[in-house]
Amino acid sequence: MITARDERLAQRFGAAEIAADTLKPTVAGRVVRMIGLKIEAAGCTGAVGGRCVIKLAPYKEIVAEIVGFSDGRLVLMPESSVDGLAIGAAVVPIEEDHAVSVGMEMRGRVLDGAGRFIDGAGDISSLKRTALKGEALNPLERRAISEPLDVGVRAINALTTLGKGQRLGLFAGSGVGKSTLLGMLTRNTQADIIVVALVGERGREVRDFVDETLGPEGLKRAIIVATPADQSPLMRVNGAWRATAIAEYFRDQGMNVLLLMDSLTRFAQAQREIGLAAGEPPVSRGYTPSVFSLLPRLVERAGSNQHGSITAIYTVLVEGDDLDDPIADASRAILDGHIVLSRKLADEGVFPAIDVSASISRAMVSLVDDSHYAGLQVIKEQIATYHANRDLITIGAYQRGSDPRIDAAIAAYPQIMELLRQPIDSSVSMAESLSAMLSLTHPASQPTDAHA
């Protein structure tokens, strides 16, 4: 029996150019070895990225993905628990098109990394299909980032303005409010549809994000792909790919999509588990080469094309608040900007705790007018001046009038902190955000028509 894949190969290359042993029926193999999460199967063939069914018992089976091969054996990574797996278990390669089901009917729904709905509201029929791992945009077909995106958060609108089609990193340690900020962005951003990928989160946090952080109003126009920490690393990786593929589908329909992924670090950690199990050597803090090759492949699929846009925000966990962590460092190099959340500001009760001095939107210079950009520079200078002299100010060693720049920074700092603060359940428009910033830097200025 010739498989559909072999027939496609024959049509594309011509049967005479295909080796005789290529056009052969799919053969079941056997599990011959398992170490950790790595399963080795002999007696069957398949391509990297393909999938196999492993028989655990007469009425139980699991799916595993081919992640490599060695000495004539397939190296497999299971998508779920391998309890009950025994040596000699049957392994059957399966033919599939690696497609993702997607449609507008999925708004308000929660699914897992395999595309199964997990919110108890039943399945959806007649969905469209799109590739799980599509191709990155041709760089010459990307539209320039030229239109500001109103995210409803004053500090971001005014100080790190985002544009439609931009890819931004949200860098933060644990417990400084990144998930809460993501919820605000989901509820307030002016986007046609929102896709949220919760990769490697605790199961409790998934429920809290859906019910409380996002809320009923935010959920109405959102699609959530949740792969908690207790799922296999393969499922966590596929959850990120699936969310990106869903966002790509809506972008190609001419929509402006907001893609939120929490977190890019746990995507990298899951791929590290897969790479180590497959035999890759660790190169930086245990991360394998495949991690650093997959990060740009995932991120580069976001952006704008001739039809629509994907504005992507990826959270990046910084271990011990170390911004030079390998994943944080690699992410900064491939993203269009980053927002750093400060633990010190969070401890002082400032939310969102955005460190303006350490944050930057690389596209901002082409999104705002001269007065807006000049105001940002004034605020950054005042913050830098205040922090450089904070110890002297705190202990009372600085005398007012000694330096006009320090005097101006001391006077402006409380107002800058108020500019950053915003209640979780509120939304501040782009025009209001600009007006609030200009009132600090140019008291007589008013927002221009371009931002009104």
Secondary structure, DSSP 8 states (H G I E B T S, - for coil): ---HHHHHHHHHH-GGGS-TTTS-----EEEEEEETTEEEEES----TT-EEEEEEETTEEEEEEEEEEETTEEEEEESS--TT--TT-EEEEE----EEEE-GGGTT-EE-TTS-B-SSS----S-EEEETT-----GGG-----SEE--S-HHHHHHS-EETT-EEEEEE-TTSSHHHHHHHHHHH---SEEEEEEES--HHHHHHIIIIIIHHHHHTTEEEEEE-TTS-HHHHHHHHHHHHHHHHHHHHTT-EEEEEEE-HHHHHHHHHHHHHHHT----BTTB-HHHHHHHHHHHTT-EE-SS-EEEEEEEEE-GGG-TTSHHHHHHHHHSSEEEEB-HHHHHTT-SS-B-GGG-EETTGGGTS-HHHHHHHHHHHHHHHHHHHTHHHHHTT-S-TTS-HHHHHHHHHHHHHHHHH---TT----HHHHHHHHHHHH-TT----GGG-
